Amino acid sequence: MNSQIQSLRLLLLLVGATLLVACTPPADNKPAAKRQRPPHLVEVAAVARDDVQYQTIRTGTLRAQRTVRIFNQEEGRLTRLTSYAGDRVEQGDLLAAMDDALLKAQLNKAVATRRQAQQEISRLRALERRNLATDEELSRAATALEVARAEEALLNTRLGYTRMLAPFTGVVTERLVEPGDVLPRYSHLLTLSDPASLVTDVPVSELLLPHLKLGDEVSVRIDATGDFRYAGTIQRLYPTVDPKTRTGTVEVLIDPVPAGALPGQLCRITLTLPALQRLLIPFAAVRRDTSGEYVYVLRGNGKVQRRDIRSELIFDDLAAVREGLDIGEKVVTKGFLGLEDGKAVKSVNRTASGSNKTSTKTVNDPRS
């Protein structure tokens, strides 16, 4: 019985060993082939030189070319104020008058004093011819006459200050006092504005300022008057640039004034610069980090190189490059995920070099 059990055990062991050998895969002396990673795919574009004509739109606020505040130069009671806000006045028209009774009385006294001084010096000269008057007496009389004349001129001038006349033809925009008010000296009475010509000040990037000059024509659109374009000219280029925004100021004259245009309205100025040659790349190629602007340049060995650049103006989907690139070099425009300096890439597009045709673009200058 025991011999049969042992025989059965031996048979089971033999069967198990046979199955184990059958399930074991044959040994392979060759190493497993490494899996090939797919290449890093990018799109590139060539750096091209092209003639571009910058065109940019700036917003401003209309203002009258001349605005004057009218003040009184003599204290006292206001007797006349002839105009209200909105009234048109001609140059030389009377705007306001102050009570002049006291000044007239003082002037009459000064006239009498001057006449008395004249009579005194005439008497002394007659006496001098008979050697009855001294040079000292004549000198004192002459000085008294000069003082009397100066006092009379002073009071005449002050009397003229009691009448305020319009310095130019314009429209009254403010009336701040009323007749009967007793006013101290230099009180603001009226504001007079000249609506015959309107101007606006617009901010312009420091990069555009060197290409603008006095007399350049611009296009003006005033929102309140509809979709019309009016002619304007650059009449002043301010000599300083804001160090924070890097923008300067250009004053544009609109003459003649369009119907319905008023100071304070919003206007849009279109500035067009002459065509200039610039190195251009797609704006999508420009990267930025804490150290500044850069691009990835595709080298002849199929690897990319990080290159610091300095861009100028941005227009449409292109950027003008001031330094850092040469014409014909290819820059990466797509495929930045995982891209780094020195990485091997594969270009999946063909780009032709830029044409030499002049193109007009609308500038979107982020620094203005």
C-alpha positions in Angstrom: 0.0 0.0 0.0 2.8 2.4 0.8 4.6 1.5 -2.4 1.5 2.5 -4.4 1.3 5.9 -2.6 4.9 6.6 -3.3 4.5 5.7 -6.9 1.6 8.1 -7.2 3.6 10.9 -5.6 6.5 10.4 -8.0 4.1 10.4 -11.0 2.6 13.8 -9.9 6.1 15.3 -9.4 7.1 14.3 -12.9 3.9 15.7 -14.4 4.4 19.1 -12.6 8.0 19.3 -13.7 7.0 18.7 -17.3 4.3 21.4 -17.2 6.8 23.9 -15.7 9.3 23.3 -18.4 6.6 23.7 -21.1 5.5 27.1 -19.7 9.0 28.6 -19.4 9.8 30.8 -22.5 13.0 30.1 -24.3 16.0 32.2 -23.2 16.9 35.1 -25.7 20.5 36.1 -25.7 19.8 39.4 -27.7 19.0 42.8 -25.7 15.5 44.3 -26.1 15.4 47.1 -28.6 14.9 50.5 -27.1 11.7 52.4 -28.0 12.2 55.4 -30.3 10.8 58.7 -29.0 8.9 60.8 -31.6 10.7 64.0 -32.7 9.7 67.4 -31.2 7.5 69.0 -33.9 7.6 72.8 -34.4 6.5 75.3 -36.9 8.9 78.0 -38.0 8.9 81.3 -39.9 11.7 83.1 -41.6 12.9 86.6 -40.5 12.0 88.9 -43.4 12.8 92.5 -44.2 9.8 94.5 -45.5 8.6 98.0 -46.1 5.9 98.8 -43.6 3.8 101.9 -43.3 2.8 102.5 -39.7 -0.7 103.6 -39.1 -2.0 104.1 -35.6 -5.2 105.5 -34.0 -5.0 107.7 -30.8 -7.8 109.1 -28.8 -8.0 112.7 -27.5 -10.3 115.4 -26.2 -11.2 118.4 -28.2 -10.4 121.8 -26.6 -10.5 125.4 -27.8 -7.2 126.7 -29.0 -7.7 129.8 -26.9 -9.5 130.0 -23.5 -9.1 133.1 -21.3 -10.4 133.7 -17.8 -11.5 137.3 -17.2 -10.5 138.8 -13.8 -11.0 142.2 -12.3 -7.9 144.2 -11.5 -9.6 146.7 -9.2 -11.6 145.9 -6.1 -15.1 147.3 -5.6 -18.7 146.8 -6.7 -19.5 145.2 -10.0 -21.9 147.5 -11.9 -22.2 145.7 -15.3 -21.8 142.1 -16.7 -23.1 142.1 -20.2 -22.9 138.4 -21.3 -24.2 135.0 -20.2 -22.8 131.5 -20.9 -23.2 130.7 -24.5 -23.3 134.4 -25.7 -21.0 135.3 -28.6 -18.9 138.5 -28.2 -16.7 140.4 -30.6 -13.2 141.5 -29.9 -13.3 144.8 -28.0 -16.8 144.4 -26.7 -17.5 145.4 -23.1 -17.7 142.4 -20.8 -17.8 143.9 -17.3 -17.5 147.2 -15.5 -16.6 148.1 -11.9 -17.8 151.1 -9.9 -15.3 153.9 -10.8 -16.7 156.9 -8.9 -13.9 156.9 -6.3 -11.1 156.5 -8.9 -12.6 159.4 -10.9 -12.5 161.6 -7.9 -8.9 160.7 -7.2 -8.0 161.3 -10.8 -9.6 164.8 -10.7 -7.6 165.6 -7.6 -4.4 164.4 -9.4 -5.2 166.6 -12.4 -5.6 169.6 -10.1 -2.3 168.8 -8.4 -0.5 168.5 -11.7 -1.9 171.9 -12.9 -0.8 173.5 -9.7 2.7 172.1 -10.2 2.8 173.4 -13.7 1.8 176.9 -12.6 4.4 176.9 -9.8 7.2 176.0 -12.2 6.1 178.6 -14.7 6.2 181.3 -11.9 9.6 180.2 -10.7 11.0 180.3 -14.3 9.8 183.9 -14.6 11.4 184.8 -11.4 14.6 183.1 -12.4 15.0 185.4 -15.4 15.1 188.3 -13.0 17.4 186.4 -10.7 14.7 186.1 -8.0 14.5 182.3 -7.9 17.2 179.8 -7.1 18.1 176.6 -9.0 17.1 174.6 -5.9 13.6 176.0 -6.0 13.3 175.2 -9.7 14.5 171.6 -9.1 12.0 171.0 -6.3 9.2 172.4 -8.5 10.2 170.2 -11.5 10.2 167.1 -9.2 6.7 168.0 -7.9 5.4 168.3 -11.4 6.9 164.9 -12.4 5.2 163.3 -9.3 1.9 164.9 -10.1 2.1 163.6 -13.7 3.0 160.1 -12.6 0.0 160.1 -10.1 -2.3 161.2 -12.9 -1.1 158.4 -15.2 -1.4 155.8 -12.5 -5.0 156.8 -11.8 -5.8 156.8 -15.5 -4.5 153.3 -15.8 -6.5 152.1 -12.8 -9.6 153.8 -14.2 -9.1 151.8 -17.4 -9.0 148.6 -15.3 -12.6 149.1 -14.3 -13.7 148.2 -17.8 -13.0 144.7 -19.0 -13.1 144.2 -22.8 -13.1 141.0 -24.9 -9.5 140.2 -26.0 -10.8 138.2 -29.0 -14.0 137.1 -30.7 -15.4 134.1 -28.9 -18.1 132.6 -26.7 -18.6 133.0 -23.0 -18.4 129.6 -21.3 -18.7 130.7 -17.7 -20.4 133.5 -15.7 -19.4 133.3 -12.1 -20.6 136.7 -10.6 -23.5 139.1 -10.9 -23.8 142.9 -11.0 -24.0 144.3 -7.5 -21.4 141.9 -6.1 -18.6 143.5 -4.1 -15.5 141.8 -5.3 -11.9 141.7 -4.1 -9.1 142.2 -6.6 -8.4 139.4 -9.1 -11.8 137.7 -8.8 -12.7 135.3 -11.6 -15.7 136.9 -13.5 -16.1 135.2 -16.9 -14.4 132.6 -19.1 -14.1 133.3 -22.8 -13.4 130.6 -25.3 -12.5 130.8 -29.0 -14.4 128.1 -30.9 -13.0 129.2 -34.3 -10.4 126.4 -34.1 -10.2 123.3 -32.0 -7.1 121.3 -31.0 -6.5 118.0 -29.2 -3.5 116.6 -27.5 -2.8 112.9 -28.1 -0.2 110.6 -26.6 2.3 109.0 -29.0 4.9 106.3 -28.4 8.5 107.5 -28.2 9.2 105.2 -31.1 6.9 107.1 -33.4 7.8 110.7 -32.4 11.0 110.8 -34.5 9.0 110.1 -37.7 6.5 112.9 -37.1 7.0 116.6 -38.1 5.1 119.9 -37.9 2.5 120.2 -40.7 1.9 116.5 -41.2 -1.7 115.8 -42.2 -3.8 113.5 -40.0 -7.3 112.2 -40.2 -9.8 113.1 -37.4 -13.0 111.4 -36.5 -15.3 113.0 -33.8 -17.7 110.4 -32.3 -20.4 113.0 -31.7 -20.6 114.0 -35.3 -20.9 110.5 -36.8 -18.6 108.4 -39.0 -17.1 111.4 -40.8 -13.4 112.1 -41.4 -12.0 115.6 -41.1 -8.6 117.0 -42.0 -6.2 117.9 -39.2 -2.6 119.0 -39.0 0.2 118.5 -36.5 0.9 122.0 -35.2 3.0 121.2 -32.1 5.3 118.4 -30.9 6.0 118.7 -27.2 9.7 118.5 -26.4 9.5 116.0 -23.5 8.6 112.3 -23.0 6.9 110.9 -20.0 9.6 108.7 -18.2 6.9 106.4 -16.8 4.8 105.7 -20.0 7.5 106.5 -22.6 5.1 108.6 -24.5 5.2 112.1 -25.9 2.4 114.5 -26.7 1.3 115.8 -30.2 -1.0 118.7 -30.6 -3.4 118.4 -33.6 -5.2 121.4 -35.1 -8.7 120.9 -36.6 -9.4 123.9 -38.9 -12.1 124.6 -40.1 -14.1 123.4 -37.2 -16.8 120.8 -38.3 -20.4 121.6 -37.6 -21.4 120.2 -34.2 -17.9 119.9 -32.9 -17.5 121.3 -29.3 -14.7 121.4 -26.7 -14.7 118.4 -24.5 -15.8 115.9 -27.1 -14.0 112.6 -27.8 -12.0 112.4 -31.0 -9.9 109.8 -32.7 -6.7 110.8 -34.6 -5.3 108.5 -37.3 -1.5 109.0 -37.7 0.1 107.6 -40.8 3.9 107.4 -41.0 6.1 107.0 -44.1 7.0 103.5 -45.2 10.1 102.2 -43.4 12.1 99.0 -43.7 12.0 96.7 -40.7 12.9 93.1 -39.8 9.6 91.3 -39.2 8.7 88.1 -37.5 5.3 86.6 -36.4 4.3 88.0 -33.1 3.6 84.4 -31.9 7.3 83.8 -32.0 8.1 86.3 -29.3 8.5 84.8 -25.8 8.9 86.8 -22.6 10.2 86.0 -19.1 11.8 87.9 -16.3 15.0 88.6 -18.3 13.1 90.1 -21.3 12.1 89.1 -24.8 13.5 86.1 -26.7 12.8 83.7 -29.5 13.9 80.1 -30.4 16.0 80.1 -33.6 16.3 76.9 -35.6 20.0 76.1 -36.3 21.4 74.1 -39.2 22.0 71.0 -37.0 18.2 70.7 -36.3 18.5 72.1 -32.8 17.0 75.3 -31.4 18.9 78.1 -29.8 17.4 80.7 -27.4 18.1 84.2 -28.7 17.4 87.4 -26.8 15.9 90.1 -29.0 14.5 93.7 -28.7 11.3 94.3 -30.5 9.8 97.6 -31.7 6.2 98.1 -32.8 3.6 95.4 -33.0 1.1 95.5 -35.9 -1.4 92.9 -36.9 0.2 89.5 -36.2 3.8 90.7 -36.9 6.5 92.3 -34.7 9.3 94.5 -35.9 12.7 93.5 -34.4 15.3 96.1 -33.6 18.1 93.8 -32.7 19.0 90.1 -32.1 18.1 88.5 -35.4 19.3 88.5 -39.0 17.3 88.3 -42.2 16.7 84.7 -43.3 17.0 83.1 -39.9 14.1 80.8 -38.9 12.3 81.3 -35.6 9.8 78.9 -33.9 6.2 80.0 -34.0 4.4 76.9 -32.6 5.4 73.9 -30.5 6.8 75.7 -27.4 5.5 73.1 -24.9 8.6 71.3 -23.5 10.9 73.3 -25.8 14.2 74.4 -24.4 17.6 75.7 -25.5 19.6 73.1 -27.5 16.7 70.7 -28.1 16.5 68.8 -31.4 13.3 69.5 -33.3 11.7 68.7 -36.6 10.1 71.5 -38.7 6.7 70.5 -40.1 6.1 73.5 -42.4 7.8 75.4 -45.1 8.1 79.2 -44.9 9.0 81.5 -47.7 11.1 84.6 -47.2 9.3 87.9 -46.9 8.3 89.9 -50.0 9.4 93.4 -50.7 6.0 94.8 -51.2 5.0 97.8 -49.1 2.2 97.0 -46.7 0.0 99.2 -44.5 -0.6 97.9 -41.0 -2.5 99.3 -38.0 -0.1 99.6 -35.1 -1.1 98.3 -31.6 1.8 99.8 -29.6 1.6 98.5 -26.0 3.9 101.3 -24.8 1.6 104.1 -25.7 
